[in-house]
Each structure stands twice: as structure tokens, then as C-alpha cells.
Amino acid sequence: MERENVIIIKSIDFAVSIIAFCELLESKKQYVIARQLLRSGTSIGANLHEAQNAESRADFIHKIKVAAKEVEETKYWLLLCEKASSYPFGESLKIKINEIGSIIYKILSTSKTNVLR
């Protein structure tokens, strides 16, 4: 039996939450941030999915690094929503992206350590 891949599940859950939040932003005519957040927030999972079929360990690490960059960009857009009084903000999204980031950085750390062995 195949083990459940926690980061894939969390990234899908997060992407679905981001889609809903971006729809809320768009309903408030906050189109620019909505588009940026939708792109970066859903890209995390796409890159993690790609990493599952990486051609090599180096390719895997590269795809995970791209996902990590998208995590940081997503955090930025969420931070703007949090700081701007005219924007809605979802605390649960901040919690979820921090959890995803922690897991991704742990994967990167472990993968790089395994390469050096």
C-alpha cells in the first residue's frame, strides 16, 4: 500500500482555499492581487506534483526549490492583504502556507543532505 503524501494533500487543500479566497478578492474588485495570489498559490502544488516524477535527484531538488519560491511569493501577497485595510484577509491561509513552507524546507534540507552522502 502506498503511503499518503502529506505535502501533496496539503498543497491541493491550500490551492482550493486560495481559489476561494481569490474569488472573494475579485468580488471586491481586487483583481491584481487576486491574479498574482492565484498564480503563486496554485503553482506550489503544481511544482510539487512535477517533483513526484522528477528525472533525477537534482531535478527533484530543483522542482522543490521552485515550489519554495512560490511559497515565499504567496506569503508576500497574503501579507499585503493582511496589511492593507481595504483587503480581506484569511488567517487560516497564513497558517496553511506556513505549514506547507515548513514541510517544503524540510524536504529540501533532507534531499540536499542525502545528496552529500
C-alpha positions, -999 to 999 in steps of 0.1 A, spaced: 0 0 0 13 34 -10 19 59 18 -2 91 19 19 121 6 11 148 32 26 177 13 7 169 -19 -26 167 1 -18 200 19 -9 217 -13 -42 207 -30 -62 218 0 -43 251 0 -48 256 -37 -86 251 -33 -86 276 -4 -66 301 -25 -91 297 -53 -120 306 -30 -101 335 -14 -92 349 -49 -128 347 -59 -136 368 -28 -109 393 -38 -123 395 -73 -158 401 -60 -143 431 -42 -126 442 -74 -91 435 -61 -81 419 -94 -43 425 -94 -36 408 -61 -62 381 -68 -44 371 -101 -10 372 -85 -21 352 -55 -40 327 -76 -9 321 -98 16 317 -70 -7 299 -45 -17 272 -70 18 269 -85 31 254 -53 11 222 -58 18 221 -95 56 221 -88 53 195 -60 33 173 -84 60 177 -110 87 168 -85 69 134 -79 81 124 -114 115 141 -115 141 127 -138 168 128 -112 175 139 -76 188 172 -90 156 177 -110 136 168 -78 155 193 -57 151 220 -85 113 215 -86 111 216 -48 131 248 -48 107 263 -73 78 253 -50 96 270 -21 100 302 -42 62 302 -49 56 297 -11 75 329 -4 57 348 -32 24 336 -18 33 347 17 41 382 3 7 386 -14 -11 373 17 10 398 38 -2 426 16 -38 415 21 -32 414 58 -16 449 60 -40 467 36 -71 478 54 -92 477 22 -84 440 16 -100 409 31 -75 385 49 -77 349 58 -57 339 89 -62 302 80 -44 308 47 -14 322 66 -14 292 89 -16 268 59 11 284 39 35 284 69 29 247 74 35 240 37 66 261 38 80 242 68 74 209 51 90 220 18 121 234 36 124 201 55 121 182 22 148 204 7 171 200 37 167 162 37 172 159 0 203 180 0 217 160 29 210 127 11 229 140 -20 260 147 1 261 112 14 
